[in-house]
């Protein structure tokens, strides 16, 4: 552990120049006293480490000194796939491994390329969770990820979302094929472990896994399974299944501006990509996909008096009923 930390200290100094003891301690999650001992150890081993005192001081390496001790472990190489997603790496238990791998990659780059990589990191950031929502609490995630990686069968107790009169909790034995992080929510793609090689994989929300047991049973991944293709196909199928109805709606110019923010992405995209007639006041009459009358009512009410539903009649009547109730509520 200490040897790994000393290498991390050395790479931090090489990549960043002058670094304070406090910054090193915070980065490596150790005490300042530990950093002092590490600096003594590096110096004693012949590494040219210098300490500058004062408010602008810190530790630095002799100018021109570079280490070539940047060998990467297999675990660090695996973690590089999560570069740019430190929160996801941390949830999977790979936070510190990823940080070490990124340090080694940057240290191994020629000076110009290292500077370019640093500028990109300073200017671009990926924030996976959606706006104004908390990410799932996923205590079983590391266990699921380990089983995915090692191809071990999982026995889970799972809480269904929509039971339809069935038992709300079920037990399943699953062959975990992959994990997907979608807008801050983790999903497990897995096949039922029942010996049916042709069984269609299913999607499970990791936060709904109540109990998890990794069995001492190994499964073989289907040679033709592609996680990206599976997820892309399933999300498209889900979208098509949800949006099977349409509504004809008039949108004011202000509503058109607010639509990308207040409407669901599928609805907003259909509105933006269509060619719709516009009246003299700038209002657009468009046909948009809807999931149900209730969902469409809630969605369109967010735009207030800047939308008018023309069809179907049932949705128009529901919008009118809400408007009448609101007028009565605020009239007096």
Beta strands, then each sheet from edge to edge (+ up, - down):
strand 1: 49-52
strand 2: 58-61
strand 3: 152-159
strand 4: 169-182
strand 5: 185-192
strand 6: 202-205
strand 7: 209-218
strand 8: 245-251
strand 9: 277-278
strand 10: 284-290
strand 11: 307-311
sheet 1: 1+ 2-
sheet 2: 6+ 5- 4+ 3- 7+
sheet 3: 9+ 10- 8+ 11-
end
